[in-house]
Amino acid sequence: MDEQWGYVGAKSRQRWLFYAYDRLLDDGWLAAV
């Protein structure tokens, strides 16, 4: 059970990192233009 929740937590955290990275790239592109 703990392993399952640990996996879910890792997936949600990874998704947040991808989202934050995507937003960072968007801001970077806007600043470059």
Backbone bond lengths (Angstrom), bond angles and torsions (degrees), N, CA, C in turn:
res aa  C-N    CA-C-N  psi(-1)  N-CA   C-N-CA  omega(-1)  CA-C   N-CA-C  phi
1 M - - - 1.464 - - 1.530 109.87 -
2 D 1.328 115.72 -46.08 1.460 119.27 -179.82 1.529 110.70 -62.73
3 E 1.335 116.02 -39.22 1.460 119.25 -179.68 1.521 110.53 -63.23
4 Q 1.347 115.78 -39.16 1.461 119.97 -179.54 1.527 110.45 -62.48
5 W 1.335 115.86 -46.69 1.471 119.51 -178.93 1.521 110.46 -67.41
6 G 1.334 116.45 -34.15 1.463 119.72 178.08 1.524 109.45 -64.35
7 Y 1.332 116.30 -38.26 1.463 121.43 179.07 1.521 110.37 -66.24
8 V 1.331 116.43 -43.76 1.464 121.31 179.77 1.525 109.72 -63.42
9 G 1.333 116.50 -41.85 1.464 120.44 179.78 1.519 110.77 -63.42
10 A 1.334 116.62 -39.86 1.459 120.66 -179.87 1.525 110.20 -66.43
11 K 1.338 116.56 -40.01 1.464 120.34 -179.33 1.522 110.69 -65.43
12 S 1.339 117.55 -44.42 1.464 120.75 -178.64 1.523 109.89 -67.08
13 R 1.335 116.20 -37.18 1.470 119.76 179.57 1.529 109.62 -67.55
14 Q 1.340 116.19 -39.24 1.457 120.59 179.28 1.524 109.99 -64.35
15 R 1.346 116.12 -40.51 1.459 120.64 179.77 1.532 109.81 -63.81
16 W 1.328 117.25 -38.65 1.463 120.97 179.80 1.525 109.86 -66.18
17 L 1.350 116.21 -39.20 1.459 119.84 179.50 1.523 110.33 -64.80
18 F 1.331 117.15 -41.79 1.459 120.54 178.12 1.519 110.46 -62.44
19 Y 1.338 116.47 -41.19 1.463 121.23 -179.94 1.526 110.15 -64.49
20 A 1.337 116.22 -46.51 1.467 120.55 -179.25 1.529 110.01 -63.47
21 Y 1.330 117.03 -40.51 1.463 121.52 179.83 1.524 110.21 -65.23
22 D 1.341 116.37 -39.72 1.461 121.27 179.00 1.523 109.94 -64.03
23 R 1.324 116.91 -42.68 1.465 121.30 179.01 1.525 109.53 -64.31
24 L 1.327 116.65 -38.94 1.461 121.22 -179.87 1.526 109.75 -63.83
25 L 1.333 116.44 -41.43 1.456 120.46 178.31 1.522 110.21 -64.63
26 D 1.331 117.19 -41.21 1.464 121.15 179.64 1.524 109.69 -60.42
27 D 1.318 116.92 -46.51 1.464 120.93 179.48 1.525 109.82 -63.13
28 G 1.313 116.46 -39.74 1.464 121.03 -179.74 1.523 110.87 -63.28
29 W 1.338 116.16 -43.75 1.462 119.79 179.66 1.525 110.73 -65.43
30 L 1.334 116.44 -40.47 1.463 119.76 179.21 1.524 110.30 -63.67
31 A 1.322 116.80 -40.44 1.465 121.17 -179.58 1.531 109.87 -67.83
32 A 1.335 116.63 -36.61 1.463 120.91 -178.96 1.525 110.31 -67.24
33 V 1.334 115.93 -35.46 1.471 119.94 -179.44 1.520 108.77 -79.05
